[in-house]
Amino acid sequence: MSDDLKGASQRPVSFLHTVQAVAWSFFGVRRRAGFEQDVQKLNPVHVIVAGIIGALLFIAVLVLLVRWVVGSGVAA
């Protein structure tokens, strides 16, 4: 592992801040200045974990929504 990656993975930014940044990126409403700031501050391991959790939550919400619509008879 290179020194840059080791240093990046030891950044002291909170996981909550990382989750917020990932959530904004899911919606696609992130300013370039905010993105540049996140690249400098966020821990890449936190970003990967938050992205996987966000994707799993998104899929779960979609599955529940589809089950609800099909179960209610609206989609018939």
C-alpha positions as CSV (number, residue, x, y, z in Angstrom):
1,M,0.0,0.0,0.0
2,S,1.4,3.4,-0.9
3,D,2.0,6.2,1.7
4,D,-0.8,8.3,0.1
5,L,-3.4,5.6,0.6
6,K,-2.2,4.9,4.2
7,G,-2.5,8.6,5.0
8,A,-5.9,8.9,3.4
9,S,-7.2,5.9,5.4
10,Q,-6.2,7.5,8.7
11,R,-8.0,10.8,8.2
12,P,-9.9,11.8,11.3
13,V,-13.2,12.7,9.7
14,S,-16.3,11.3,11.4
15,F,-18.3,8.5,9.8
16,L,-21.4,10.7,10.1
17,H,-19.8,13.4,7.9
18,T,-18.9,10.7,5.4
19,V,-22.5,9.4,5.4
20,Q,-23.8,12.9,4.7
21,A,-21.4,13.3,1.8
22,V,-22.3,10.0,0.3
23,A,-26.0,10.8,0.7
24,W,-25.6,14.1,-1.1
25,S,-23.7,12.2,-3.9
26,F,-26.6,9.7,-4.2
27,F,-28.9,12.7,-5.0
28,G,-26.3,14.3,-7.3
29,V,-26.5,17.7,-5.7
30,R,-23.0,18.4,-4.6
31,R,-21.1,21.6,-5.4
32,R,-17.6,21.3,-6.9
33,A,-16.1,23.1,-3.9
34,G,-17.8,20.7,-1.5
35,F,-16.6,17.8,-3.6
36,E,-13.0,19.0,-3.6
37,Q,-13.2,19.5,0.2
38,D,-14.5,16.0,0.7
39,V,-11.7,14.5,-1.5
40,Q,-9.2,16.1,0.8
41,K,-10.8,15.2,4.1
42,L,-12.8,12.0,3.9
43,N,-11.5,8.6,4.7
44,P,-11.8,6.3,1.6
45,V,-12.6,3.3,3.8
46,H,-15.5,5.2,5.3
47,V,-16.7,6.2,1.8
48,I,-16.8,2.6,0.6
49,V,-18.6,1.4,3.7
50,A,-21.1,4.3,3.6
51,G,-21.7,3.7,-0.1
52,I,-22.4,0.0,0.3
53,I,-24.8,0.7,3.2
54,G,-26.5,3.4,1.2
55,A,-26.9,1.1,-1.8
56,L,-28.3,-1.7,0.4
57,L,-30.8,0.7,2.0
58,F,-31.8,2.1,-1.4
59,I,-32.5,-1.5,-2.7
60,A,-34.4,-2.4,0.5
61,V,-36.6,0.7,0.1
62,L,-37.3,-0.1,-3.5
63,V,-38.2,-3.7,-2.7
64,L,-40.5,-2.7,0.1
65,L,-42.2,-0.1,-2.1
66,V,-42.8,-2.6,-4.9
67,R,-44.2,-5.1,-2.5
68,W,-46.5,-2.5,-1.0
69,V,-47.7,-1.3,-4.4
70,V,-48.3,-4.9,-5.7
71,G,-49.9,-6.0,-2.4
72,S,-52.3,-3.0,-2.4
73,G,-53.7,-3.9,-5.8
74,V,-52.8,-0.6,-7.4
75,A,-50.5,-2.2,-9.9
76,A,-53.2,-4.7,-11.1
